[in-house]
Amino acid sequence: MNTLLGKGSSFNGSLKVEGGIRVDGQVEGQIEASGTLVLGKEGILKAEIRTKDAIIGGKVIGNITAANKIELQSGAHYSGDIKCRGLIIDSDVFFDGSSKMLGQQEGKA
């Protein structure tokens, strides 16, 4: 992880990260990460997101496009559309939206 937005922190705007990012605070706007985006259990994203992989444990309102896979962990709350090559949804996940599986060429972050 190159970037960490800790618990109690908030960011509003456009965030571009080389490598991975972990969010335990709140982000509103846009996120682009060339690595993995990890959203902790207490994290909140109100954002349009483009990343390589995403692991979601908290709350997301917005759309995610991932070049590879997205994992919605138990207890996650997701409202929006998903585009990725692989999707993992654990039990006890709230998911309101649609998902589209990308082909090899479409999945570039």
Gaussian input, Z-matrix of N, CA and C with variables (Angstrom, degrees):
# hf/3-21g

backbone

0 1
 N
 C     1     B1
 C     2     B2     1     A1
 N     3     B3     2     A2     1     D1
 C     4     B4     3     A3     2     D2
 C     5     B5     4     A4     3     D3
 N     6     B6     5     A5     4     D4
 C     7     B7     6     A6     5     D5
 C     8     B8     7     A7     6     D6
 N     9     B9     8     A8     7     D7
 C    10    B10     9     A9     8     D8
 C    11    B11    10    A10     9     D9
 N    12    B12    11    A11    10    D10
 C    13    B13    12    A12    11    D11
 C    14    B14    13    A13    12    D12
 N    15    B15    14    A14    13    D13
 C    16    B16    15    A15    14    D14
 C    17    B17    16    A16    15    D15
 N    18    B18    17    A17    16    D16
 C    19    B19    18    A18    17    D17
 C    20    B20    19    A19    18    D18
 N    21    B21    20    A20    19    D19
 C    22    B22    21    A21    20    D20
 C    23    B23    22    A22    21    D21
 N    24    B24    23    A23    22    D22
 C    25    B25    24    A24    23    D23
 C    26    B26    25    A25    24    D24
 N    27    B27    26    A26    25    D25
 C    28    B28    27    A27    26    D26
 C    29    B29    28    A28    27    D27
 N    30    B30    29    A29    28    D28
 C    31    B31    30    A30    29    D29
 C    32    B32    31    A31    30    D30
 N    33    B33    32    A32    31    D31
 C    34    B34    33    A33    32    D32
 C    35    B35    34    A34    33    D33
 N    36    B36    35    A35    34    D34
 C    37    B37    36    A36    35    D35
 C    38    B38    37    A37    36    D36
 N    39    B39    38    A38    37    D37
 C    40    B40    39    A39    38    D38
 C    41    B41    40    A40    39    D39
 N    42    B42    41    A41    40    D40
 C    43    B43    42    A42    41    D41
 C    44    B44    43    A43    42    D42
 N    45    B45    44    A44    43    D43
 C    46    B46    45    A45    44    D44
 C    47    B47    46    A46    45    D45
 N    48    B48    47    A47    46    D46
 C    49    B49    48    A48    47    D47
 C    50    B50    49    A49    48    D48
 N    51    B51    50    A50    49    D49
 C    52    B52    51    A51    50    D50
 C    53    B53    52    A52    51    D51
 N    54    B54    53    A53    52    D52
 C    55    B55    54    A54    53    D53
 C    56    B56    55    A55    54    D54
 N    57    B57    56    A56    55    D55
 C    58    B58    57    A57    56    D56
 C    59    B59    58    A58    57    D57
 N    60    B60    59    A59    58    D58
 C    61    B61    60    A60    59    D59
 C    62    B62    61    A61    60    D60
 N    63    B63    62    A62    61    D61
 C    64    B64    63    A63    62    D62
 C    65    B65    64    A64    63    D63
 N    66    B66    65    A65    64    D64
 C    67    B67    66    A66    65    D65
 C    68    B68    67    A67    66    D66
 N    69    B69    68    A68    67    D67
 C    70    B70    69    A69    68    D68
 C    71    B71    70    A70    69    D69
 N    72    B72    71    A71    70    D70
 C    73    B73    72    A72    71    D71
 C    74    B74    73    A73    72    D72
 N    75    B75    74    A74    73    D73
 C    76    B76    75    A75    74    D74
 C    77    B77    76    A76    75    D75
 N    78    B78    77    A77    76    D76
 C    79    B79    78    A78    77    D77
 C    80    B80    79    A79    78    D78
 N    81    B81    80    A80    79    D79
 C    82    B82    81    A81    80    D80
 C    83    B83    82    A82    81    D81
 N    84    B84    83    A83    82    D82
 C    85    B85    84    A84    83    D83
 C    86    B86    85    A85    84    D84
 N    87    B87    86    A86    85    D85
 C    88    B88    87    A87    86    D86
 C    89    B89    88    A88    87    D87
 N    90    B90    89    A89    88    D88
 C    91    B91    90    A90    89    D89
 C    92    B92    91    A91    90    D90
 N    93    B93    92    A92    91    D91
 C    94    B94    93    A93    92    D92
 C    95    B95    94    A94    93    D93
 N    96    B96    95    A95    94    D94
 C    97    B97    96    A96    95    D95
 C    98    B98    97    A97    96    D96
 N    99    B99    98    A98    97    D97
 C   100   B100    99    A99    98    D98
 C   101   B101   100   A100    99    D99
 N   102   B102   101   A101   100   D100
 C   103   B103   102   A102   101   D101
 C   104   B104   103   A103   102   D102
 N   105   B105   104   A104   103   D103
 C   106   B106   105   A105   104   D104
 C   107   B107   106   A106   105   D105
 N   108   B108   107   A107   106   D106
 C   109   B109   108   A108   107   D107
 C   110   B110   109   A109   108   D108
 N   111   B111   110   A110   109   D109
 C   112   B112   111   A111   110   D110
 C   113   B113   112   A112   111   D111
 N   114   B114   113   A113   112   D112
 C   115   B115   114   A114   113   D113
 C   116   B116   115   A115   114   D114
 N   117   B117   116   A116   115   D115
 C   118   B118   117   A117   116   D116
 C   119   B119   118   A118   117   D117
 N   120   B120   119   A119   118   D118
 C   121   B121   120   A120   119   D119
 C   122   B122   121   A121   120   D120
 N   123   B123   122   A122   121   D121
 C   124   B124   123   A123   122   D122
 C   125   B125   124   A124   123   D123
 N   126   B126   125   A125   124   D124
 C   127   B127   126   A126   125   D125
 C   128   B128   127   A127   126   D126
 N   129   B129   128   A128   127   D127
 C   130   B130   129   A129   128   D128
 C   131   B131   130   A130   129   D129
 N   132   B132   131   A131   130   D130
 C   133   B133   132   A132   131   D131
 C   134   B134   133   A133   132   D132
 N   135   B135   134   A134   133   D133
 C   136   B136   135   A135   134   D134
 C   137   B137   136   A136   135   D135
 N   138   B138   137   A137   136   D136
 C   139   B139   138   A138   137   D137
 C   140   B140   139   A139   138   D138
 N   141   B141   140   A140   139   D139
 C   142   B142   141   A141   140   D140
 C   143   B143   142   A142   141   D141
 N   144   B144   143   A143   142   D142
 C   145   B145   144   A144   143   D143
 C   146   B146   145   A145   144   D144
 N   147   B147   146   A146   145   D145
 C   148   B148   147   A147   146   D146
 C   149   B149   148   A148   147   D147
 N   150   B150   149   A149   148   D148
 C   151   B151   150   A150   149   D149
 C   152   B152   151   A151   150   D150
 N   153   B153   152   A152   151   D151
 C   154   B154   153   A153   152   D152
 C   155   B155   154   A154   153   D153
 N   156   B156   155   A155   154   D154
 C   157   B157   156   A156   155   D155
 C   158   B158   157   A157   156   D156
 N   159   B159   158   A158   157   D157
 C   160   B160   159   A159   158   D158
 C   161   B161   160   A160   159   D159
 N   162   B162   161   A161   160   D160
 C   163   B163   162   A162   161   D161
 C   164   B164   163   A163   162   D162
 N   165   B165   164   A164   163   D163
 C   166   B166   165   A165   164   D164
 C   167   B167   166   A166   165   D165
 N   168   B168   167   A167   166   D166
 C   169   B169   168   A168   167   D167
 C   170   B170   169   A169   168   D168
 N   171   B171   170   A170   169   D169
 C   172   B172   171   A171   170   D170
 C   173   B173   172   A172   171   D171
 N   174   B174   173   A173   172   D172
 C   175   B175   174   A174   173   D173
 C   176   B176   175   A175   174   D174
 N   177   B177   176   A176   175   D175
 C   178   B178   177   A177   176   D176
 C   179   B179   178   A178   177   D177
 N   180   B180   179   A179   178   D178
 C   181   B181   180   A180   179   D179
 C   182   B182   181   A181   180   D180
 N   183   B183   182   A182   181   D181
 C   184   B184   183   A183   182   D182
 C   185   B185   184   A184   183   D183
 N   186   B186   185   A185   184   D184
 C   187   B187   186   A186   185   D185
 C   188   B188   187   A187   186   D186
 N   189   B189   188   A188   187   D187
 C   190   B190   189   A189   188   D188
 C   191   B191   190   A190   189   D189
 N   192   B192   191   A191   190   D190
 C   193   B193   192   A192   191   D191
 C   194   B194   193   A193   192   D192
 N   195   B195   194   A194   193   D193
 C   196   B196   195   A195   194   D194
 C   197   B197   196   A196   195   D195
 N   198   B198   197   A197   196   D196
 C   199   B199   198   A198   197   D197
 C   200   B200   199   A199   198   D198
 N   201   B201   200   A200   199   D199
 C   202   B202   201   A201   200   D200
 C   203   B203   202   A202   201   D201
 N   204   B204   203   A203   202   D202
 C   205   B205   204   A204   203   D203
 C   206   B206   205   A205   204   D204
 N   207   B207   206   A206   205   D205
 C   208   B208   207   A207   206   D206
 C   209   B209   208   A208   207   D207
 N   210   B210   209   A209   208   D208
 C   211   B211   210   A210   209   D209
 C   212   B212   211   A211   210   D210
 N   213   B213   212   A212   211   D211
 C   214   B214   213   A213   212   D212
 C   215   B215   214   A214   213   D213
 N   216   B216   215   A215   214   D214
 C   217   B217   216   A216   215   D215
 C   218   B218   217   A217   216   D216
 N   219   B219   218   A218   217   D217
 C   220   B220   219   A219   218   D218
 C   221   B221   220   A220   219   D219
 N   222   B222   221   A221   220   D220
 C   223   B223   222   A222   221   D221
 C   224   B224   223   A223   222   D222
 N   225   B225   224   A224   223   D223
 C   226   B226   225   A225   224   D224
 C   227   B227   226   A226   225   D225
 N   228   B228   227   A227   226   D226
 C   229   B229   228   A228   227   D227
 C   230   B230   229   A229   228   D228
 N   231   B231   230   A230   229   D229
 C   232   B232   231   A231   230   D230
 C   233   B233   232   A232   231   D231
 N   234   B234   233   A233   232   D232
 C   235   B235   234   A234   233   D233
 C   236   B236   235   A235   234   D234
 N   237   B237   236   A236   235   D235
 C   238   B238   237   A237   236   D236
 C   239   B239   238   A238   237   D237
 N   240   B240   239   A239   238   D238
 C   241   B241   240   A240   239   D239
 C   242   B242   241   A241   240   D240
 N   243   B243   242   A242   241   D241
 C   244   B244   243   A243   242   D242
 C   245   B245   244   A244   243   D243
 N   246   B246   245   A245   244   D244
 C   247   B247   246   A246   245   D245
 C   248   B248   247   A247   246   D246
 N   249   B249   248   A248   247   D247
 C   250   B250   249   A249   248   D248
 C   251   B251   250   A250   249   D249
 N   252   B252   251   A251   250   D250
 C   253   B253   252   A252   251   D251
 C   254   B254   253   A253   252   D252
 N   255   B255   254   A254   253   D253
 C   256   B256   255   A255   254   D254
 C   257   B257   256   A256   255   D255
 N   258   B258   257   A257   256   D256
 C   259   B259   258   A258   257   D257
 C   260   B260   259   A259   258   D258
 N   261   B261   260   A260   259   D259
 C   262   B262   261   A261   260   D260
 C   263   B263   262   A262   261   D261
 N   264   B264   263   A263   262   D262
 C   265   B265   264   A264   263   D263
 C   266   B266   265   A265   264   D264
 N   267   B267   266   A266   265   D265
 C   268   B268   267   A267   266   D266
 C   269   B269   268   A268   267   D267
 N   270   B270   269   A269   268   D268
 C   271   B271   270   A270   269   D269
 C   272   B272   271   A271   270   D270
 N   273   B273   272   A272   271   D271
 C   274   B274   273   A273   272   D272
 C   275   B275   274   A274   273   D273
 N   276   B276   275   A275   274   D274
 C   277   B277   276   A276   275   D275
 C   278   B278   277   A277   276   D276
 N   279   B279   278   A278   277   D277
 C   280   B280   279   A279   278   D278
 C   281   B281   280   A280   279   D279
 N   282   B282   281   A281   280   D280
 C   283   B283   282   A282   281   D281
 C   284   B284   283   A283   282   D282
 N   285   B285   284   A284   283   D283
 C   286   B286   285   A285   284   D284
 C   287   B287   286   A286   285   D285
 N   288   B288   287   A287   286   D286
 C   289   B289   288   A288   287   D287
 C   290   B290   289   A289   288   D288
 N   291   B291   290   A290   289   D289
 C   292   B292   291   A291   290   D290
 C   293   B293   292   A292   291   D291
 N   294   B294   293   A293   292   D292
 C   295   B295   294   A294   293   D293
 C   296   B296   295   A295   294   D294
 N   297   B297   296   A296   295   D295
 C   298   B298   297   A297   296   D296
 C   299   B299   298   A298   297   D297
 N   300   B300   299   A299   298   D298
 C   301   B301   300   A300   299   D299
 C   302   B302   301   A301   300   D300
 N   303   B303   302   A302   301   D301
 C   304   B304   303   A303   302   D302
 C   305   B305   304   A304   303   D303
 N   306   B306   305   A305   304   D304
 C   307   B307   306   A306   305   D305
 C   308   B308   307   A307   306   D306
 N   309   B309   308   A308   307   D307
 C   310   B310   309   A309   308   D308
 C   311   B311   310   A310   309   D309
 N   312   B312   311   A311   310   D310
 C   313   B313   312   A312   311   D311
 C   314   B314   313   A313   312   D312
 N   315   B315   314   A314   313   D313
 C   316   B316   315   A315   314   D314
 C   317   B317   316   A316   315   D315
 N   318   B318   317   A317   316   D316
 C   319   B319   318   A318   317   D317
 C   320   B320   319   A319   318   D318
 N   321   B321   320   A320   319   D319
 C   322   B322   321   A321   320   D320
 C   323   B323   322   A322   321   D321
 N   324   B324   323   A323   322   D322
 C   325   B325   324   A324   323   D323
 C   326   B326   325   A325   324   D324

   B1=1.4474
   B2=1.5307
   B3=1.3100
   B4=1.4613
   B5=1.5187
   B6=1.3385
   B7=1.4531
   B8=1.5260
   B9=1.3306
   B10=1.4570
   B11=1.5155
   B12=1.3271
   B13=1.4582
   B14=1.5177
   B15=1.3313
   B16=1.4538
   B17=1.5087
   B18=1.3280
   B19=1.4574
   B20=1.5266
   B21=1.3237
   B22=1.4554
   B23=1.5247
   B24=1.3259
   B25=1.4664
   B26=1.5207
   B27=1.3411
   B28=1.4604
   B29=1.5235
   B30=1.3320
   B31=1.4554
   B32=1.5133
   B33=1.3273
   B34=1.4531
   B35=1.5126
   B36=1.3382
   B37=1.4512
   B38=1.5078
   B39=1.3319
   B40=1.4596
   B41=1.5234
   B42=1.3274
   B43=1.4601
   B44=1.5158
   B45=1.3330
   B46=1.4609
   B47=1.5210
   B48=1.3544
   B49=1.4616
   B50=1.5219
   B51=1.3300
   B52=1.4608
   B53=1.5227
   B54=1.3107
   B55=1.4515
   B56=1.5133
   B57=1.3378
   B58=1.4548
   B59=1.5122
   B60=1.3268
   B61=1.4641
   B62=1.5237
   B63=1.3308
   B64=1.4644
   B65=1.5168
   B66=1.3321
   B67=1.4565
   B68=1.5243
   B69=1.3328
   B70=1.4568
   B71=1.5258
   B72=1.3158
   B73=1.4585
   B74=1.5195
   B75=1.3564
   B76=1.4499
   B77=1.5234
   B78=1.3379
   B79=1.4615
   B80=1.5205
   B81=1.3289
   B82=1.4562
   B83=1.5149
   B84=1.3353
   B85=1.4535
   B86=1.5168
   B87=1.3404
   B88=1.4589
   B89=1.5165
   B90=1.3412
   B91=1.4692
   B92=1.5160
   B93=1.3359
   B94=1.4585
   B95=1.5231
   B96=1.3353
   B97=1.4634
   B98=1.5237
   B99=1.3384
   B100=1.4634
   B101=1.5339
   B102=1.3318
   B103=1.4624
   B104=1.5159
   B105=1.3280
   B106=1.4635
   B107=1.5192
   B108=1.3201
   B109=1.4563
   B110=1.5212
   B111=1.3347
   B112=1.4629
   B113=1.5218
   B114=1.3308
   B115=1.4568
   B116=1.5184
   B117=1.3365
   B118=1.4572
   B119=1.5191
   B120=1.3106
   B121=1.4681
   B122=1.5281
   B123=1.3406
   B124=1.4622
   B125=1.5220
   B126=1.3295
   B127=1.4568
   B128=1.5226
   B129=1.3497
   B130=1.4589
   B131=1.5258
   B132=1.3362
   B133=1.4578
   B134=1.5207
   B135=1.3222
   B136=1.4673
   B137=1.5134
   B138=1.3438
   B139=1.4599
   B140=1.5161
   B141=1.3220
   B142=1.4533
   B143=1.5253
   B144=1.3325
   B145=1.4600
   B146=1.5261
   B147=1.3396
   B148=1.4712
   B149=1.5201
   B150=1.3336
   B151=1.4578
   B152=1.5308
   B153=1.3179
   B154=1.4571
   B155=1.5283
   B156=1.3346
   B157=1.4647
   B158=1.5248
   B159=1.3391
   B160=1.4597
   B161=1.5231
   B162=1.3343
   B163=1.4650
   B164=1.5243
   B165=1.3221
   B166=1.4623
   B167=1.5229
   B168=1.3332
   B169=1.4568
   B170=1.5149
   B171=1.3414
   B172=1.4579
   B173=1.5167
   B174=1.3452
   B175=1.4651
   B176=1.5188
   B177=1.3435
   B178=1.4619
   B179=1.5167
   B180=1.3259
   B181=1.4548
   B182=1.5186
   B183=1.3214
   B184=1.4543
   B185=1.5131
   B186=1.3085
   B187=1.4580
   B188=1.5182
   B189=1.3353
   B190=1.4630
   B191=1.5249
   B192=1.3339
   B193=1.4518
   B194=1.5199
   B195=1.3294
   B196=1.4641
   B197=1.5267
   B198=1.3268
   B199=1.4618
   B200=1.5270
   B201=1.3234
   B202=1.4607
   B203=1.5217
   B204=1.3423
   B205=1.4646
   B206=1.5274
   B207=1.3175
   B208=1.4614
   B209=1.5181
   B210=1.3286
   B211=1.4621
   B212=1.5166
   B213=1.3396
   B214=1.4618
   B215=1.5207
   B216=1.3288
   B217=1.4607
   B218=1.5200
   B219=1.3160
   B220=1.4537
   B221=1.5314
   B222=1.3261
   B223=1.4600
   B224=1.5216
   B225=1.3328
   B226=1.4719
   B227=1.5238
   B228=1.3317
   B229=1.4628
   B230=1.5243
   B231=1.3348
   B232=1.4611
   B233=1.5158
   B234=1.3294
   B235=1.4458
   B236=1.5247
   B237=1.3311
   B238=1.4551
   B239=1.5125
   B240=1.3119
   B241=1.4558
   B242=1.5228
   B243=1.3221
   B244=1.4624
   B245=1.5227
   B246=1.3277
   B247=1.4648
   B248=1.5232
   B249=1.3335
   B250=1.4619
   B251=1.5202
   B252=1.3315
   B253=1.4675
   B254=1.5207
   B255=1.3356
   B256=1.4589
   B257=1.5132
   B258=1.3205
   B259=1.4626
   B260=1.5233
   B261=1.3414
   B262=1.4627
   B263=1.5239
   B264=1.3279
   B265=1.4624
   B266=1.5217
   B267=1.3334
   B268=1.4671
   B269=1.5306
   B270=1.3280
   B271=1.4586
   B272=1.5270
   B273=1.3155
   B274=1.4603
   B275=1.5314
   B276=1.3350
   B277=1.4584
   B278=1.5191
   B279=1.3353
   B280=1.4617
   B281=1.5176
   B282=1.3454
   B283=1.4587
   B284=1.5151
   B285=1.3332
   B286=1.4538
   B287=1.5154
   B288=1.3139
   B289=1.4547
   B290=1.5078
   B291=1.3234
   B292=1.4583
   B293=1.5180
   B294=1.3215
   B295=1.4620
   B296=1.5171
   B297=1.3218
   B298=1.4612
   B299=1.5163
   B300=1.3126
   B301=1.4581
   B302=1.5177
   B303=1.3204
   B304=1.4517
   B305=1.5218
   B306=1.3084
   B307=1.4478
   B308=1.5147
   B309=1.2998
   B310=1.4662
   B311=1.5313
   B312=1.3095
   B313=1.4653
   B314=1.5173
   B315=1.3243
   B316=1.4515
   B317=1.5247
   B318=1.3202
   B319=1.4451
   B320=1.5078
   B321=1.3104
   B322=1.4614
   B323=1.5149
   B324=1.3526
   B325=1.4650
   B326=1.5018
   A1=109.68
   A2=115.75
   A3=120.86
   A4=111.91
   A5=116.69
   A6=121.24
   A7=109.88
   A8=115.60
   A9=121.89
   A10=109.13
   A11=116.03
   A12=121.64
   A13=105.50
   A14=116.32
   A15=122.26
   A16=115.15
   A17=114.64
   A18=123.57
   A19=109.32
   A20=116.65
   A21=121.61
   A22=113.33
   A23=117.62
   A24=121.84
   A25=109.71
   A26=115.42
   A27=119.24
   A28=109.38
   A29=114.98
   A30=121.70
   A31=107.87
   A32=116.31
   A33=121.63
   A34=108.16
   A35=118.29
   A36=121.57
   A37=111.69
   A38=114.97
   A39=121.79
   A40=108.82
   A41=116.01
   A42=121.77
   A43=109.44
   A44=117.12
   A45=122.14
   A46=107.70
   A47=115.83
   A48=121.57
   A49=109.82
   A50=116.32
   A51=121.22
   A52=106.17
   A53=116.97
   A54=120.87
   A55=110.27
   A56=116.02
   A57=121.98
   A58=113.53
   A59=115.19
   A60=122.23
   A61=108.92
   A62=115.61
   A63=122.04
   A64=107.66
   A65=116.11
   A66=121.64
   A67=108.74
   A68=115.69
   A69=121.84
   A70=110.35
   A71=116.04
   A72=122.71
   A73=110.17
   A74=115.55
   A75=120.47
   A76=110.24
   A77=116.83
   A78=122.56
   A79=108.42
   A80=115.57
   A81=121.58
   A82=107.64
   A83=117.99
   A84=121.40
   A85=112.03
   A86=115.47
   A87=121.45
   A88=109.86
   A89=115.25
   A90=120.83
   A91=108.10
   A92=115.47
   A93=121.72
   A94=106.98
   A95=116.42
   A96=121.23
   A97=109.30
   A98=116.14
   A99=119.92
   A100=111.72
   A101=117.06
   A102=121.71
   A103=110.70
   A104=115.69
   A105=122.28
   A106=111.16
   A107=116.14
   A108=122.47
   A109=107.57
   A110=116.71
   A111=122.05
   A112=107.62
   A113=116.54
   A114=122.06
   A115=107.69
   A116=116.33
   A117=121.76
   A118=112.10
   A119=116.92
   A120=123.71
   A121=113.55
   A122=117.67
   A123=120.85
   A124=112.79
   A125=117.53
   A126=121.89
   A127=112.06
   A128=114.78
   A129=121.63
   A130=108.61
   A131=115.66
   A132=121.65
   A133=108.76
   A134=115.93
   A135=121.96
   A136=103.73
   A137=115.34
   A138=118.57
   A139=112.79
   A140=114.32
   A141=123.79
   A142=105.34
   A143=117.42
   A144=121.20
   A145=110.80
   A146=115.67
   A147=123.37
   A148=106.64
   A149=115.96
   A150=120.26
   A151=110.13
   A152=115.49
   A153=120.23
   A154=109.81
   A155=116.44
   A156=123.75
   A157=107.67
   A158=116.57
   A159=120.57
   A160=109.50
   A161=115.21
   A162=122.84
   A163=105.64
   A164=116.07
   A165=121.70
   A166=110.23
   A167=115.84
   A168=121.15
   A169=112.15
   A170=117.27
   A171=122.22
   A172=112.25
   A173=115.74
   A174=122.11
   A175=110.40
   A176=115.91
   A177=122.09
   A178=109.24
   A179=115.18
   A180=122.26
   A181=105.00
   A182=116.33
   A183=121.03
   A184=110.11
   A185=115.54
   A186=121.68
   A187=110.77
   A188=115.50
   A189=121.00
   A190=108.98
   A191=115.34
   A192=122.24
   A193=106.57
   A194=116.53
   A195=121.50
   A196=108.88
   A197=116.24
   A198=121.51
   A199=111.16
   A200=117.61
   A201=121.63
   A202=111.18
   A203=116.74
   A204=118.73
   A205=112.84
   A206=112.78
   A207=122.64
   A208=107.32
   A209=115.55
   A210=121.31
   A211=108.95
   A212=116.62
   A213=122.23
   A214=106.81
   A215=115.63
   A216=120.59
   A217=111.54
   A218=115.97
   A219=122.80
   A220=110.81
   A221=116.47
   A222=121.90
   A223=113.73
   A224=117.70
   A225=120.80
   A226=110.28
   A227=114.62
   A228=122.41
   A229=106.38
   A230=117.01
   A231=120.81
   A232=110.50
   A233=115.13
   A234=121.47
   A235=107.76
   A236=117.05
   A237=121.46
   A238=110.71
   A239=115.43
   A240=121.11
   A241=110.88
   A242=115.12
   A243=122.94
   A244=109.00
   A245=115.85
   A246=122.17
   A247=106.74
   A248=116.56
   A249=120.61
   A250=109.99
   A251=116.86
   A252=121.27
   A253=112.12
   A254=117.50
   A255=121.69
   A256=110.60
   A257=117.21
   A258=121.70
   A259=109.13
   A260=115.62
   A261=122.47
   A262=107.10
   A263=116.49
   A264=121.11
   A265=108.29
   A266=116.12
   A267=121.48
   A268=109.68
   A269=116.02
   A270=119.98
   A271=109.13
   A272=116.83
   A273=123.79
   A274=112.36
   A275=116.77
   A276=122.74
   A277=108.30
   A278=116.67
   A279=121.05
   A280=106.76
   A281=117.42
   A282=122.32
   A283=108.88
   A284=116.80
   A285=123.11
   A286=107.58
   A287=116.93
   A288=120.95
   A289=109.93
   A290=115.09
   A291=119.60
   A292=109.47
   A293=114.89
   A294=119.35
   A295=109.34
   A296=115.25
   A297=121.96
   A298=107.84
   A299=115.78
   A300=120.37
   A301=108.84
   A302=116.02
   A303=122.10
   A304=111.68
   A305=115.98
   A306=121.78
   A307=109.66
   A308=117.36
   A309=123.30
   A310=112.23
   A311=119.01
   A312=122.05
   A313=112.69
   A314=118.23
   A315=121.99
   A316=113.11
   A317=118.27
   A318=122.30
   A319=117.15
   A320=119.56
   A321=120.58
   A322=110.81
   A323=117.48
   A324=122.65
   A325=111.49
   D1=122.52
   D2=177.31
   D3=-86.36
   D4=-29.81
   D5=-171.83
   D6=-131.09
   D7=140.63
   D8=178.66
   D9=-134.73
   D10=127.79
   D11=172.65
   D12=-113.11
   D13=102.97
   D14=-171.12
   D15=-74.80
   D16=168.63
   D17=177.99
   D18=-55.85
   D19=135.16
   D20=-179.77
   D21=88.83
   D22=-8.89
   D23=179.09
   D24=-92.43
   D25=153.52
   D26=174.84
   D27=-141.62
   D28=151.20
   D29=-179.29
   D30=-140.81
   D31=135.43
   D32=177.85
   D33=-126.98
   D34=119.14
   D35=179.81
   D36=143.75
   D37=-154.69
   D38=-177.91
   D39=-107.68
   D40=126.21
   D41=-175.95
   D42=-122.76
   D43=121.60
   D44=177.45
   D45=-117.30
   D46=126.66
   D47=-174.07
   D48=-125.25
   D49=128.98
   D50=170.26
   D51=-85.96
   D52=115.29
   D53=-176.32
   D54=100.42
   D55=-154.45
   D56=-175.38
   D57=-95.41
   D58=163.31
   D59=177.62
   D60=-141.32
   D61=141.13
   D62=172.58
   D63=-118.25
   D64=132.03
   D65=-179.27
   D66=-121.12
   D67=118.61
   D68=173.09
   D69=-114.57
   D70=-2.62
   D71=177.72
   D72=-104.15
   D73=-137.55
   D74=-177.02
   D75=-131.44
   D76=135.19
   D77=177.10
   D78=-128.65
   D79=134.74
   D80=175.15
   D81=-128.42
   D82=124.40
   D83=-180.00
   D84=138.22
   D85=-121.62
   D86=-178.74
   D87=-133.30
   D88=142.20
   D89=176.00
   D90=-130.29
   D91=132.99
   D92=173.04
   D93=-130.29
   D94=121.17
   D95=-178.27
   D96=-132.10
   D97=132.74
   D98=-179.57
   D99=-80.20
   D100=-12.40
   D101=178.66
   D102=-112.45
   D103=-140.89
   D104=-177.73
   D105=-95.00
   D106=134.50
   D107=172.17
   D108=-98.90
   D109=124.58
   D110=177.63
   D111=-117.04
   D112=123.66
   D113=176.29
   D114=-108.29
   D115=115.99
   D116=179.89
   D117=-67.45
   D118=167.06
   D119=-176.11
   D120=-56.41
   D121=-30.95
   D122=-178.90
   D123=-101.38
   D124=2.37
   D125=-179.12
   D126=-78.03
   D127=151.71
   D128=179.06
   D129=-133.68
   D130=127.41
   D131=176.38
   D132=-120.29
   D133=121.93
   D134=169.81
   D135=-115.07
   D136=82.95
   D137=-166.58
   D138=-156.24
   D139=160.47
   D140=166.82
   D141=-94.33
   D142=126.48
   D143=-169.61
   D144=-125.85
   D145=133.57
   D146=171.21
   D147=-126.31
   D148=125.98
   D149=-175.91
   D150=-154.74
   D151=172.41
   D152=175.66
   D153=-78.17
   D154=-53.04
   D155=177.63
   D156=-137.34
   D157=154.98
   D158=176.80
   D159=-137.19
   D160=135.88
   D161=173.92
   D162=-121.41
   D163=112.76
   D164=-172.09
   D165=-110.32
   D166=118.31
   D167=177.21
   D168=-113.16
   D169=-18.91
   D170=-175.68
   D171=-106.83
   D172=-137.79
   D173=-174.32
   D174=-113.44
   D175=131.13
   D176=177.19
   D177=-127.39
   D178=130.35
   D179=169.47
   D180=-122.57
   D181=107.94
   D182=-176.47
   D183=147.23
   D184=-175.02
   D185=-176.34
   D186=-107.98
   D187=144.72
   D188=176.11
   D189=-122.95
   D190=131.13
   D191=168.78
   D192=-115.85
   D193=120.21
   D194=-178.93
   D195=-121.74
   D196=134.46
   D197=179.33
   D198=-63.68
   D199=-33.23
   D200=-179.01
   D201=-114.79
   D202=-96.39
   D203=-172.34
   D204=-126.84
   D205=159.70
   D206=174.36
   D207=-126.70
   D208=132.83
   D209=176.80
   D210=-119.01
   D211=122.37
   D212=174.23
   D213=-100.34
   D214=110.37
   D215=-175.70
   D216=-83.20
   D217=158.73
   D218=179.94
   D219=-50.00
   D220=129.95
   D221=-179.81
   D222=92.88
   D223=-7.97
   D224=-179.98
   D225=-69.44
   D226=153.47
   D227=178.44
   D228=-128.22
   D229=112.16
   D230=-175.20
   D231=-124.96
   D232=125.86
   D233=178.42
   D234=-129.68
   D235=105.77
   D236=-177.86
   D237=154.72
   D238=-173.89
   D239=-178.30
   D240=-101.96
   D241=147.81
   D242=-177.94
   D243=-121.79
   D244=134.30
   D245=170.68
   D246=-128.76
   D247=123.02
   D248=-178.11
   D249=-165.14
   D250=174.68
   D251=176.13
   D252=-90.90
   D253=-25.82
   D254=179.66
   D255=-143.48
   D256=138.00
   D257=-177.81
   D258=-130.86
   D259=128.03
   D260=176.86
   D261=-119.49
   D262=123.96
   D263=178.17
   D264=-123.05
   D265=112.96
   D266=177.40
   D267=-73.11
   D268=170.49
   D269=174.94
   D270=-70.02
   D271=159.39
   D272=178.70
   D273=64.17
   D274=39.39
   D275=175.63
   D276=-112.40
   D277=134.99
   D278=172.15
   D279=-94.04
   D280=120.63
   D281=-179.92
   D282=-131.84
   D283=115.07
   D284=178.71
   D285=-123.54
   D286=101.77
   D287=-178.27
   D288=164.10
   D289=-158.07
   D290=178.80
   D291=-130.08
   D292=161.25
   D293=177.19
   D294=-130.40
   D295=143.61
   D296=177.34
   D297=-131.29
   D298=129.52
   D299=178.14
   D300=-86.71
   D301=128.09
   D302=-178.07
   D303=-89.07
   D304=148.28
   D305=172.54
   D306=-80.97
   D307=176.97
   D308=-176.93
   D309=-56.01
   D310=-45.50
   D311=-176.75
   D312=-75.70
   D313=-32.05
   D314=-177.38
   D315=-72.84
   D316=-25.28
   D317=-170.25
   D318=-78.97
   D319=6.62
   D320=-177.34
   D321=-72.57
   D322=125.06
   D323=-178.07
   D324=-80.91

